[in-house]
Amino acid sequence: MAGRLTIAALRRQAVLGSLLPATTLARAIATAGFVQADPIRAPARAQDLILRHRVAGYRVGDLERRFARLGLEEDFLYAYGFMPRATARLLHPRDPGSSGRWQVPDDLAAEVLAFVRDQGPTHPADLAQRFGRERAVNGWGGFSKATTRALQSLHYHGLLRVAGRRDGIRVYEAAVPHPDPLAPDERSRQIALLVVGILAPLSEAGLAATFGLLGRGAPRLGGWRQTVVALLATGELESGEVDSIRYIWPAGGATRRGSPDAVRLLAPFDPIVWERRRFEHLWGWDYRFEAYTRPEQRRFGYYAMPLLRGYDIIGWANISLKEGRLDADIGFVGARPRDAAFRRGLDAELAAMESFLT
């Protein structure tokens, strides 16, 4: 990159590279490549809160309602979320060794897979009569039905896909493996470009942490460092350093220009705020997601949404609906802005949030 890289330039790149002009739902997801999901509704699920800034006229639940028609997939990249099929293709088979075959995890999973292949789209409750209600420890230390865990494992291994949802719960059907899986090196290359593009500019430490999560969900990427070095060498990725921290981004990302003056409430999992170390470096305060923090230890609130003004993140808000009207509890890192432009921007964002939710 020509010239001296600055915090202001990184902030600008983070905002402009993620908040592209609002478009259709199909185009927004195809362009993003991945939208993180989360089940908490406070005031709405993360995927809806992320998409409301990127899809014209988006309303709560639009993604779920149009999921099947748009031919989307649910799967685990560096987190669980929604994606176009081109992204899902990069994730399977999870282990590219041993001839790239899809592996059935265990005997119960094999029986569940046979059931789904025979019966068609299957809700977890549909398995209770055939397999009983035995419980198994889930990933959060609690309990879930063993058959539900089997469905999740089969989905993880690419043998099932999510066909849609019934009352918010995933309905599974048999997956058809792509007839021509990509070579491991090409998959690593495309995944690296995708992830850096979503979270850019991404620090080297953030990149390492994110690829650690990818190692749990994506194909084995033990050579990701070499992949990134090669992409930097070809110019497909670029890098620069601020305060002895090296950042990486897609080619051309540092040259984006714009003058956004809007006020926006971001989801806690929005790509702009996802990498918390970058957040603290770029915006100078340590925002935290506190839904799983004891109430007496929270500083920001159960579901504090970062408050973006232009390129600056100046505070947070906890949003709820009370008797059909929006209630906003807003906090600021420093003094609350007093100018009329901010008041108009905040009023417009709160009105847009109320319309989105109701």
Short mmCIF file of the C-alpha atoms (twelve columns), coordinates in Angstrom:
data_MODEL
# 
_entry.id   MODEL 
# 
loop_
_atom_site.group_PDB 
_atom_site.id 
_atom_site.type_symbol 
_atom_site.label_atom_id 
_atom_site.label_alt_id 
_atom_site.label_comp_id 
_atom_site.label_asym_id 
_atom_site.label_seq_id 
_atom_site.Cartn_x 
_atom_site.Cartn_y 
_atom_site.Cartn_z 
_atom_site.pdbx_PDB_model_num 
ATOM 1   C CA . MET A 1   0.000   0.000   0.000  1 
ATOM 2   C CA . ALA A 2   1.342   3.440   -0.939 1 
ATOM 3   C CA . GLY A 3   1.664   5.976   1.853  1 
ATOM 4   C CA . ARG A 4   1.472   5.555   5.594  1 
ATOM 5   C CA . LEU A 5   -1.219  3.270   6.972  1 
ATOM 6   C CA . THR A 6   -3.252  4.829   9.791  1 
ATOM 7   C CA . ILE A 7   -5.928  3.792   12.274 1 
ATOM 8   C CA . ALA A 8   -8.353  6.088   10.447 1 
ATOM 9   C CA . ALA A 9   -7.654  4.300   7.163  1 
ATOM 10  C CA . LEU A 10  -8.217  0.889   8.772  1 
ATOM 11  C CA . ARG A 11  -11.508 2.086   10.285 1 
ATOM 12  C CA . ARG A 12  -12.615 3.364   6.885  1 
ATOM 13  C CA . GLN A 13  -11.691 0.091   5.219  1 
ATOM 14  C CA . ALA A 14  -13.491 -1.970  7.883  1 
ATOM 15  C CA . VAL A 15  -16.728 -0.032  7.415  1 
ATOM 16  C CA . LEU A 16  -16.717 0.514   3.663  1 
ATOM 17  C CA . GLY A 17  -15.569 -3.014  2.877  1 
ATOM 18  C CA . SER A 18  -18.432 -4.543  4.853  1 
ATOM 19  C CA . LEU A 19  -21.326 -2.091  4.546  1 
ATOM 20  C CA . LEU A 20  -21.810 -2.153  0.797  1 
ATOM 21  C CA . PRO A 21  -24.877 -0.462  -0.742 1 
ATOM 22  C CA . ALA A 22  -28.073 -2.308  0.204  1 
ATOM 23  C CA . THR A 23  -29.200 -4.826  -2.408 1 
ATOM 24  C CA . THR A 24  -31.387 -7.921  -2.707 1 
ATOM 25  C CA . LEU A 25  -31.123 -10.746 -0.185 1 
ATOM 26  C CA . ALA A 26  -29.710 -13.149 -2.782 1 
ATOM 27  C CA . ARG A 27  -27.040 -10.711 -3.909 1 
ATOM 28  C CA . ALA A 28  -26.108 -9.680  -0.382 1 
ATOM 29  C CA . ILE A 29  -25.442 -13.268 0.698  1 
ATOM 30  C CA . ALA A 30  -23.639 -14.120 -2.548 1 
ATOM 31  C CA . THR A 31  -21.415 -11.055 -2.127 1 
ATOM 32  C CA . ALA A 32  -20.744 -11.654 1.568  1 
ATOM 33  C CA . GLY A 33  -20.195 -15.404 1.146  1 
ATOM 34  C CA . PHE A 34  -21.258 -16.024 4.756  1 
ATOM 35  C CA . VAL A 35  -23.610 -14.557 7.372  1 
ATOM 36  C CA . GLN A 36  -23.139 -15.654 10.968 1 
ATOM 37  C CA . ALA A 37  -26.162 -17.040 12.819 1 
ATOM 38  C CA . ASP A 38  -27.042 -16.956 16.493 1 
ATOM 39  C CA . PRO A 39  -30.284 -18.089 18.187 1 
ATOM 40  C CA . ILE A 40  -30.577 -15.277 20.740 1 
ATOM 41  C CA . ARG A 41  -33.356 -12.791 19.943 1 
ATOM 42  C CA . ALA A 42  -32.607 -9.537  21.722 1 
ATOM 43  C CA . PRO A 43  -34.174 -7.870  19.826 1 
ATOM 44  C CA . ALA A 44  -33.672 -10.217 16.830 1 
ATOM 45  C CA . ARG A 45  -31.382 -13.028 15.738 1 
ATOM 46  C CA . ALA A 46  -27.878 -12.037 14.671 1 
ATOM 47  C CA . GLN A 47  -28.394 -13.035 11.029 1 
ATOM 48  C CA . ASP A 48  -31.386 -10.699 10.741 1 
ATOM 49  C CA . LEU A 49  -29.550 -7.844  12.466 1 
ATOM 50  C CA . ILE A 50  -26.568 -8.283  10.147 1 
ATOM 51  C CA . LEU A 51  -28.656 -8.414  6.985  1 
ATOM 52  C CA . ARG A 52  -30.852 -5.407  7.789  1 
ATOM 53  C CA . HIS A 53  -27.968 -3.077  6.864  1 
ATOM 54  C CA . ARG A 54  -27.131 -4.932  3.670  1 
ATOM 55  C CA . VAL A 55  -30.547 -5.816  2.174  1 
ATOM 56  C CA . ALA A 56  -33.003 -3.185  1.001  1 
ATOM 57  C CA . GLY A 57  -36.294 -3.350  2.920  1 
ATOM 58  C CA . TYR A 58  -35.203 -6.317  5.035  1 
ATOM 59  C CA . ARG A 59  -37.576 -7.452  7.804  1 
ATOM 60  C CA . VAL A 60  -37.120 -9.901  10.672 1 
ATOM 61  C CA . GLY A 61  -37.345 -13.496 9.430  1 
ATOM 62  C CA . ASP A 62  -36.900 -12.768 5.716  1 
ATOM 63  C CA . LEU A 63  -33.863 -15.062 5.537  1 
ATOM 64  C CA . GLU A 64  -35.706 -17.998 7.102  1 
ATOM 65  C CA . ARG A 65  -38.759 -17.463 4.912  1 
ATOM 66  C CA . ARG A 66  -36.741 -17.355 1.676  1 
ATOM 67  C CA . PHE A 67  -33.989 -19.819 2.585  1 
ATOM 68  C CA . ALA A 68  -35.188 -22.767 0.469  1 
ATOM 69  C CA . ARG A 69  -36.217 -20.636 -2.508 1 
ATOM 70  C CA . LEU A 70  -32.776 -19.014 -2.665 1 
ATOM 71  C CA . GLY A 71  -30.956 -22.350 -2.512 1 
ATOM 72  C CA . LEU A 72  -28.898 -21.397 0.541  1 
ATOM 73  C CA . GLU A 73  -27.000 -23.611 2.965  1 
ATOM 74  C CA . GLU A 74  -26.364 -23.630 6.687  1 
ATOM 75  C CA . ASP A 75  -22.961 -24.822 7.855  1 
ATOM 76  C CA . PHE A 76  -19.910 -24.078 9.993  1 
ATOM 77  C CA . LEU A 77  -17.173 -21.857 8.585  1 
ATOM 78  C CA . TYR A 78  -15.315 -20.020 11.409 1 
ATOM 79  C CA . ALA A 79  -18.747 -19.877 13.076 1 
ATOM 80  C CA . TYR A 80  -22.148 -21.332 12.267 1 
ATOM 81  C CA . GLY A 81  -24.156 -19.474 9.668  1 
ATOM 82  C CA . PHE A 82  -25.843 -19.114 6.309  1 
ATOM 83  C CA . MET A 83  -24.029 -19.198 2.984  1 
ATOM 84  C CA . PRO A 84  -24.402 -19.702 -0.759 1 
ATOM 85  C CA . ARG A 85  -23.684 -23.168 -2.092 1 
ATOM 86  C CA . ALA A 86  -20.377 -21.984 -3.531 1 
ATOM 87  C CA . THR A 87  -19.142 -21.434 0.036  1 
ATOM 88  C CA . ALA A 88  -20.577 -24.715 1.325  1 
ATOM 89  C CA . ARG A 89  -18.705 -26.556 -1.412 1 
ATOM 90  C CA . LEU A 90  -15.415 -25.396 0.140  1 
ATOM 91  C CA . LEU A 91  -16.193 -27.110 3.448  1 
ATOM 92  C CA . HIS A 92  -16.658 -30.742 2.408  1 
ATOM 93  C CA . PRO A 93  -15.344 -33.310 2.880  1 
ATOM 94  C CA . ARG A 94  -14.071 -32.021 6.230  1 
ATOM 95  C CA . ASP A 95  -10.969 -34.217 6.050  1 
ATOM 96  C CA . PRO A 96  -9.537  -34.043 2.533  1 
ATOM 97  C CA . GLY A 97  -7.335  -37.080 3.157  1 
ATOM 98  C CA . SER A 98  -8.192  -40.728 2.528  1 
ATOM 99  C CA . SER A 99  -9.554  -40.194 -1.000 1 
ATOM 100 C CA . GLY A 100 -11.932 -37.421 0.124  1 
ATOM 101 C CA . ARG A 101 -14.761 -39.769 1.078  1 
ATOM 102 C CA . TRP A 102 -17.628 -38.642 3.278  1 
ATOM 103 C CA . GLN A 103 -17.455 -40.600 6.541  1 
ATOM 104 C CA . VAL A 104 -20.436 -41.741 8.668  1 
ATOM 105 C CA . PRO A 105 -19.399 -40.956 12.269 1 
ATOM 106 C CA . ASP A 106 -20.897 -43.909 14.231 1 
ATOM 107 C CA . ASP A 107 -23.557 -46.633 14.276 1 
ATOM 108 C CA . LEU A 108 -26.412 -44.434 15.524 1 
ATOM 109 C CA . ALA A 109 -25.551 -41.780 12.954 1 
ATOM 110 C CA . ALA A 110 -25.581 -44.447 10.234 1 
ATOM 111 C CA . GLU A 111 -29.098 -45.505 11.285 1 
ATOM 112 C CA . VAL A 112 -30.293 -41.898 11.415 1 
ATOM 113 C CA . LEU A 113 -28.805 -41.265 7.975  1 
ATOM 114 C CA . ALA A 114 -30.626 -44.278 6.541  1 
ATOM 115 C CA . PHE A 115 -33.872 -43.043 8.122  1 
ATOM 116 C CA . VAL A 116 -33.533 -39.551 6.602  1 
ATOM 117 C CA . ARG A 117 -32.629 -40.952 3.193  1 
ATOM 118 C CA . ASP A 118 -35.720 -43.139 3.300  1 
ATOM 119 C CA . GLN A 119 -38.186 -40.651 4.826  1 
ATOM 120 C CA . GLY A 120 -37.059 -37.386 3.257  1 
ATOM 121 C CA . PRO A 121 -36.976 -34.026 5.112  1 
ATOM 122 C CA . THR A 122 -36.749 -34.837 8.823  1 
ATOM 123 C CA . HIS A 123 -37.404 -32.732 11.909 1 
ATOM 124 C CA . PRO A 124 -35.541 -33.927 15.049 1 
ATOM 125 C CA . ALA A 125 -38.909 -34.755 16.647 1 
ATOM 126 C CA . ASP A 126 -39.622 -37.181 13.798 1 
ATOM 127 C CA . LEU A 127 -36.880 -39.463 15.129 1 
ATOM 128 C CA . ALA A 128 -38.290 -39.862 18.644 1 
ATOM 129 C CA . GLN A 129 -40.668 -42.746 17.897 1 
ATOM 130 C CA . ARG A 130 -38.089 -44.709 15.904 1 
ATOM 131 C CA . PHE A 131 -35.034 -44.123 18.093 1 
ATOM 132 C CA . GLY A 132 -36.394 -43.094 21.501 1 
ATOM 133 C CA . ARG A 133 -35.425 -40.107 23.611 1 
ATOM 134 C CA . GLU A 134 -31.967 -41.014 24.873 1 
ATOM 135 C CA . ARG A 135 -29.973 -37.965 25.864 1 
ATOM 136 C CA . ALA A 136 -26.346 -37.073 25.159 1 
ATOM 137 C CA . VAL A 137 -24.068 -34.297 26.422 1 
ATOM 138 C CA . ASN A 138 -24.020 -31.448 23.934 1 
ATOM 139 C CA . GLY A 139 -21.273 -28.971 23.096 1 
ATOM 140 C CA . TRP A 140 -22.351 -26.530 25.835 1 
ATOM 141 C CA . GLY A 141 -22.202 -29.064 28.661 1 
ATOM 142 C CA . GLY A 142 -25.977 -29.561 28.742 1 
ATOM 143 C CA . PHE A 143 -28.078 -32.350 27.301 1 
ATOM 144 C CA . SER A 144 -29.786 -32.932 23.989 1 
ATOM 145 C CA . LYS A 145 -31.308 -35.991 22.360 1 
ATOM 146 C CA . ALA A 146 -28.734 -38.418 21.028 1 
ATOM 147 C CA . THR A 147 -30.559 -38.455 17.702 1 
ATOM 148 C CA . THR A 148 -30.359 -34.661 17.464 1 
ATOM 149 C CA . ARG A 149 -26.633 -34.899 18.086 1 
ATOM 150 C CA . ALA A 150 -26.446 -37.536 15.350 1 
ATOM 151 C CA . LEU A 151 -28.238 -35.204 12.942 1 
ATOM 152 C CA . GLN A 152 -25.785 -32.430 13.773 1 
ATOM 153 C CA . SER A 153 -22.818 -34.737 13.289 1 
ATOM 154 C CA . LEU A 154 -24.105 -35.944 9.922  1 
ATOM 155 C CA . HIS A 155 -24.648 -32.342 8.903  1 
ATOM 156 C CA . TYR A 156 -21.129 -31.421 9.998  1 
ATOM 157 C CA . HIS A 157 -19.696 -34.248 7.904  1 
ATOM 158 C CA . GLY A 158 -21.657 -33.173 4.832  1 
ATOM 159 C CA . LEU A 159 -23.983 -36.181 4.702  1 
ATOM 160 C CA . LEU A 160 -27.077 -34.110 5.576  1 
ATOM 161 C CA . ARG A 161 -28.015 -30.543 4.727  1 
ATOM 162 C CA . VAL A 162 -30.550 -28.154 6.221  1 
ATOM 163 C CA . ALA A 163 -33.610 -28.091 3.982  1 
ATOM 164 C CA . GLY A 164 -35.370 -25.380 5.991  1 
ATOM 165 C CA . ARG A 165 -36.788 -24.750 9.443  1 
ATOM 166 C CA . ARG A 166 -39.991 -25.612 11.236 1 
ATOM 167 C CA . ASP A 167 -40.781 -23.273 14.141 1 
ATOM 168 C CA . GLY A 168 -37.147 -22.190 14.043 1 
ATOM 169 C CA . ILE A 169 -35.774 -25.754 14.317 1 
ATOM 170 C CA . ARG A 170 -33.663 -27.200 11.522 1 
ATOM 171 C CA . VAL A 171 -35.216 -29.765 9.174  1 
ATOM 172 C CA . TYR A 172 -32.640 -32.042 7.551  1 
ATOM 173 C CA . GLU A 173 -32.485 -33.934 4.277  1 
ATOM 174 C CA . ALA A 174 -29.843 -36.108 2.622  1 
ATOM 175 C CA . ALA A 175 -27.052 -34.136 0.979  1 
ATOM 176 C CA . VAL A 176 -25.700 -34.836 -2.483 1 
ATOM 177 C CA . PRO A 177 -21.887 -34.503 -2.450 1 
ATOM 178 C CA . HIS A 178 -20.449 -32.322 -5.176 1 
ATOM 179 C CA . PRO A 179 -19.249 -34.620 -7.986 1 
ATOM 180 C CA . ASP A 180 -15.997 -32.708 -8.396 1 
ATOM 181 C CA . PRO A 181 -14.504 -31.674 -5.007 1 
ATOM 182 C CA . LEU A 182 -11.816 -29.025 -5.170 1 
ATOM 183 C CA . ALA A 183 -8.199  -29.948 -4.556 1 
ATOM 184 C CA . PRO A 184 -7.073  -29.193 -0.966 1 
ATOM 185 C CA . ASP A 185 -4.695  -26.390 -2.012 1 
ATOM 186 C CA . GLU A 186 -7.391  -24.640 -4.045 1 
ATOM 187 C CA . ARG A 187 -9.911  -25.013 -1.227 1 
ATOM 188 C CA . SER A 188 -7.438  -23.478 1.229  1 
ATOM 189 C CA . ARG A 189 -6.792  -20.624 -1.183 1 
ATOM 190 C CA . GLN A 190 -10.478 -19.860 -1.685 1 
ATOM 191 C CA . ILE A 191 -11.292 -20.162 2.025  1 
ATOM 192 C CA . ALA A 192 -8.447  -17.801 2.939  1 
ATOM 193 C CA . LEU A 193 -9.637  -15.209 0.414  1 
ATOM 194 C CA . LEU A 194 -13.230 -15.589 1.619  1 
ATOM 195 C CA . VAL A 195 -12.490 -15.235 5.337  1 
ATOM 196 C CA . VAL A 196 -10.052 -12.355 4.947  1 
ATOM 197 C CA . GLY A 197 -12.584 -10.643 2.690  1 
ATOM 198 C CA . ILE A 198 -15.372 -10.972 5.278  1 
ATOM 199 C CA . LEU A 199 -13.338 -9.749  8.252  1 
ATOM 200 C CA . ALA A 200 -10.855 -7.381  6.588  1 
ATOM 201 C CA . PRO A 201 -8.699  -5.730  7.586  1 
ATOM 202 C CA . LEU A 202 -7.661  -8.666  9.757  1 
ATOM 203 C CA . SER A 203 -4.597  -8.601  11.990 1 
ATOM 204 C CA . GLU A 204 -2.116  -11.473 11.921 1 
ATOM 205 C CA . ALA A 205 -3.190  -12.448 15.456 1 
ATOM 206 C CA . GLY A 206 -6.846  -12.265 14.457 1 
ATOM 207 C CA . LEU A 207 -6.099  -14.303 11.362 1 
ATOM 208 C CA . ALA A 208 -4.437  -17.018 13.432 1 
ATOM 209 C CA . ALA A 209 -7.345  -17.135 15.891 1 
ATOM 210 C CA . THR A 210 -9.915  -17.256 13.096 1 
ATOM 211 C CA . PHE A 211 -8.105  -20.037 11.281 1 
ATOM 212 C CA . GLY A 212 -7.986  -21.906 14.594 1 
ATOM 213 C CA . LEU A 213 -11.799 -21.833 14.531 1 
ATOM 214 C CA . LEU A 214 -11.722 -22.805 10.863 1 
ATOM 215 C CA . GLY A 215 -9.729  -25.878 11.823 1 
ATOM 216 C CA . ARG A 216 -12.752 -27.089 13.790 1 
ATOM 217 C CA . GLY A 217 -15.259 -26.417 11.053 1 
ATOM 218 C CA . ALA A 218 -13.558 -26.293 7.681  1 
ATOM 219 C CA . PRO A 219 -11.266 -28.829 6.005  1 
ATOM 220 C CA . ARG A 220 -7.868  -29.249 7.605  1 
ATOM 221 C CA . LEU A 221 -5.952  -26.050 6.938  1 
ATOM 222 C CA . GLY A 222 -2.633  -26.793 8.572  1 
ATOM 223 C CA . GLY A 223 -0.858  -24.931 5.767  1 
ATOM 224 C CA . TRP A 224 -2.944  -21.756 5.983  1 
ATOM 225 C CA . ARG A 225 0.099   -19.602 6.791  1 
ATOM 226 C CA . GLN A 226 1.787   -20.706 3.593  1 
ATOM 227 C CA . THR A 227 -1.473  -20.077 1.737  1 
ATOM 228 C CA . VAL A 228 -1.663  -16.505 3.024  1 
ATOM 229 C CA . VAL A 229 2.025   -15.879 2.222  1 
ATOM 230 C CA . ALA A 230 1.417   -17.114 -1.334 1 
ATOM 231 C CA . LEU A 231 -1.641  -14.861 -1.718 1 
ATOM 232 C CA . LEU A 232 0.383   -11.881 -0.522 1 
ATOM 233 C CA . ALA A 233 3.089   -12.766 -3.035 1 
ATOM 234 C CA . THR A 234 0.601   -12.882 -5.927 1 
ATOM 235 C CA . GLY A 235 -0.992  -9.604  -4.852 1 
ATOM 236 C CA . GLU A 236 -4.408  -11.173 -4.160 1 
ATOM 237 C CA . LEU A 237 -3.951  -10.083 -0.553 1 
ATOM 238 C CA . GLU A 238 -2.234  -6.934  0.693  1 
ATOM 239 C CA . SER A 239 -0.870  -5.933  4.078  1 
ATOM 240 C CA . GLY A 240 0.285   -2.979  6.138  1 
ATOM 241 C CA . GLU A 241 1.363   -2.188  9.685  1 
ATOM 242 C CA . VAL A 242 0.087   0.193   12.370 1 
ATOM 243 C CA . ASP A 243 1.416   0.311   15.947 1 
ATOM 244 C CA . SER A 244 3.572   -2.766  15.171 1 
ATOM 245 C CA . ILE A 245 0.427   -4.735  14.270 1 
ATOM 246 C CA . ARG A 246 0.280   -6.120  10.736 1 
ATOM 247 C CA . TYR A 247 -3.100  -6.173  9.004  1 
ATOM 248 C CA . ILE A 248 -4.101  -8.138  5.906  1 
ATOM 249 C CA . TRP A 249 -6.897  -7.407  3.425  1 
ATOM 250 C CA . PRO A 250 -7.979  -8.277  -0.144 1 
ATOM 251 C CA . ALA A 251 -6.311  -6.464  -3.016 1 
ATOM 252 C CA . GLY A 252 -7.704  -2.957  -3.446 1 
ATOM 253 C CA . GLY A 253 -9.394  -2.899  -0.068 1 
ATOM 254 C CA . ALA A 254 -7.310  -0.001  1.215  1 
ATOM 255 C CA . THR A 255 -8.353  2.273   -1.654 1 
ATOM 256 C CA . ARG A 256 -12.088 2.285   -0.897 1 
ATOM 257 C CA . ARG A 257 -13.561 5.742   -0.594 1 
ATOM 258 C CA . GLY A 258 -16.786 7.048   0.890  1 
ATOM 259 C CA . SER A 259 -18.245 9.437   3.430  1 
ATOM 260 C CA . PRO A 260 -20.871 7.551   5.445  1 
ATOM 261 C CA . ASP A 261 -22.516 9.749   8.044  1 
ATOM 262 C CA . ALA A 262 -25.293 7.345   9.008  1 
ATOM 263 C CA . VAL A 263 -25.855 6.115   12.553 1 
ATOM 264 C CA . ARG A 264 -26.193 2.322   12.736 1 
ATOM 265 C CA . LEU A 265 -26.749 -0.268  15.447 1 
ATOM 266 C CA . LEU A 266 -24.626 -3.315  14.674 1 
ATOM 267 C CA . ALA A 267 -25.182 -6.907  15.722 1 
ATOM 268 C CA . PRO A 268 -22.569 -8.184  18.220 1 
ATOM 269 C CA . PHE A 269 -21.487 -10.645 15.483 1 
ATOM 270 C CA . ASP A 270 -21.427 -8.153  12.620 1 
ATOM 271 C CA . PRO A 271 -18.187 -8.533  10.609 1 
ATOM 272 C CA . ILE A 272 -17.223 -4.955  11.487 1 
ATOM 273 C CA . VAL A 273 -17.003 -5.782  15.207 1 
ATOM 274 C CA . TRP A 274 -16.426 -9.554  15.129 1 
ATOM 275 C CA . GLU A 275 -12.706 -9.610  15.917 1 
ATOM 276 C CA . ARG A 276 -12.539 -8.085  19.392 1 
ATOM 277 C CA . ARG A 277 -8.784  -7.392  19.448 1 
ATOM 278 C CA . ARG A 278 -9.112  -5.428  16.223 1 
ATOM 279 C CA . PHE A 279 -12.107 -3.594  17.697 1 
ATOM 280 C CA . GLU A 280 -10.082 -2.433  20.704 1 
ATOM 281 C CA . HIS A 281 -7.117  -1.406  18.552 1 
ATOM 282 C CA . LEU A 282 -9.185  0.525   16.003 1 
ATOM 283 C CA . TRP A 283 -11.775 2.119   18.276 1 
ATOM 284 C CA . GLY A 284 -9.928  2.297   21.571 1 
ATOM 285 C CA . TRP A 285 -12.333 0.519   23.917 1 
ATOM 286 C CA . ASP A 286 -12.957 -3.086  24.897 1 
ATOM 287 C CA . TYR A 287 -16.498 -3.884  23.782 1 
ATOM 288 C CA . ARG A 288 -17.690 -7.290  24.999 1 
ATOM 289 C CA . PHE A 289 -20.673 -9.539  24.259 1 
ATOM 290 C CA . GLU A 290 -22.184 -10.201 27.698 1 
ATOM 291 C CA . ALA A 291 -25.214 -12.429 27.141 1 
ATOM 292 C CA . TYR A 292 -23.360 -15.230 28.956 1 
ATOM 293 C CA . THR A 293 -21.904 -12.969 31.655 1 
ATOM 294 C CA . ARG A 294 -23.483 -12.853 35.110 1 
ATOM 295 C CA . PRO A 295 -25.873 -9.872  35.258 1 
ATOM 296 C CA . GLU A 296 -24.001 -8.242  38.125 1 
ATOM 297 C CA . GLN A 297 -20.765 -8.359  36.113 1 
ATOM 298 C CA . ARG A 298 -22.094 -6.795  32.910 1 
ATOM 299 C CA . ARG A 299 -20.815 -3.383  31.876 1 
ATOM 300 C CA . PHE A 300 -22.742 -2.963  28.631 1 
ATOM 301 C CA . GLY A 301 -25.834 -5.138  28.970 1 
ATOM 302 C CA . TYR A 302 -27.240 -8.507  27.939 1 
ATOM 303 C CA . TYR A 303 -27.183 -7.830  24.180 1 
ATOM 304 C CA . ALA A 304 -25.374 -4.539  23.724 1 
ATOM 305 C CA . MET A 305 -25.227 -3.534  20.063 1 
ATOM 306 C CA . PRO A 306 -22.266 -1.355  19.029 1 
ATOM 307 C CA . LEU A 307 -23.306 2.121   17.884 1 
ATOM 308 C CA . LEU A 308 -21.587 3.164   14.650 1 
ATOM 309 C CA . ARG A 309 -21.500 6.773   13.479 1 
ATOM 310 C CA . GLY A 310 -19.712 7.168   10.186 1 
ATOM 311 C CA . TYR A 311 -16.394 5.368   10.760 1 
ATOM 312 C CA . ASP A 312 -16.474 5.714   14.561 1 
ATOM 313 C CA . ILE A 313 -18.006 3.291   17.062 1 
ATOM 314 C CA . ILE A 314 -18.996 5.623   19.853 1 
ATOM 315 C CA . GLY A 315 -21.170 3.527   22.169 1 
ATOM 316 C CA . TRP A 316 -23.753 0.795   22.408 1 
ATOM 317 C CA . ALA A 317 -27.464 0.202   22.839 1 
ATOM 318 C CA . ASN A 318 -29.720 -2.461  24.317 1 
ATOM 319 C CA . ILE A 319 -32.941 -2.616  22.323 1 
ATOM 320 C CA . SER A 320 -36.299 -4.154  23.194 1 
ATOM 321 C CA . LEU A 321 -39.941 -3.898  22.222 1 
ATOM 322 C CA . LYS A 322 -42.388 -2.940  24.963 1 
ATOM 323 C CA . GLU A 323 -46.066 -3.091  24.011 1 
ATOM 324 C CA . GLY A 324 -45.075 -2.872  20.365 1 
ATOM 325 C CA . ARG A 325 -42.904 0.231   20.806 1 
ATOM 326 C CA . LEU A 326 -39.121 0.392   20.690 1 
ATOM 327 C CA . ASP A 327 -37.248 0.925   23.939 1 
ATOM 328 C CA . ALA A 328 -33.561 1.875   23.625 1 
ATOM 329 C CA . ASP A 329 -31.063 2.015   26.485 1 
ATOM 330 C CA . ILE A 330 -28.035 3.781   24.980 1 
ATOM 331 C CA . GLY A 331 -24.554 4.220   26.423 1 
ATOM 332 C CA . PHE A 332 -21.545 6.159   25.147 1 
ATOM 333 C CA . VAL A 333 -17.805 5.644   25.490 1 
ATOM 334 C CA . GLY A 334 -17.268 9.383   25.891 1 
ATOM 335 C CA . ALA A 335 -19.646 12.291  25.907 1 
ATOM 336 C CA . ARG A 336 -22.911 11.895  24.033 1 
ATOM 337 C CA . PRO A 337 -22.755 13.853  20.732 1 
ATOM 338 C CA . ARG A 338 -24.912 16.986  20.943 1 
ATOM 339 C CA . ASP A 339 -25.041 18.003  17.304 1 
ATOM 340 C CA . ALA A 340 -28.295 17.975  15.360 1 
ATOM 341 C CA . ALA A 341 -26.905 15.666  12.664 1 
ATOM 342 C CA . PHE A 342 -26.302 12.928  15.237 1 
ATOM 343 C CA . ARG A 343 -29.763 13.332  16.765 1 
ATOM 344 C CA . ARG A 344 -31.365 13.039  13.336 1 
ATOM 345 C CA . GLY A 345 -29.224 10.016  12.484 1 
ATOM 346 C CA . LEU A 346 -30.006 8.244   15.742 1 
ATOM 347 C CA . ASP A 347 -33.722 8.975   15.461 1 
ATOM 348 C CA . ALA A 348 -33.726 7.590   11.902 1 
ATOM 349 C CA . GLU A 349 -31.884 4.424   12.970 1 
ATOM 350 C CA . LEU A 350 -34.234 3.785   15.902 1 
ATOM 351 C CA . ALA A 351 -37.251 4.296   13.634 1 
ATOM 352 C CA . ALA A 352 -35.748 1.899   11.081 1 
ATOM 353 C CA . MET A 353 -35.109 -0.662  13.826 1 
ATOM 354 C CA . GLU A 354 -38.716 -0.427  15.020 1 
ATOM 355 C CA . SER A 355 -40.008 -0.926  11.484 1 
ATOM 356 C CA . PHE A 356 -37.654 -3.869  10.993 1 
ATOM 357 C CA . LEU A 357 -38.880 -5.570  14.153 1 
ATOM 358 C CA . THR A 358 -42.629 -5.000  13.815 1 
# 
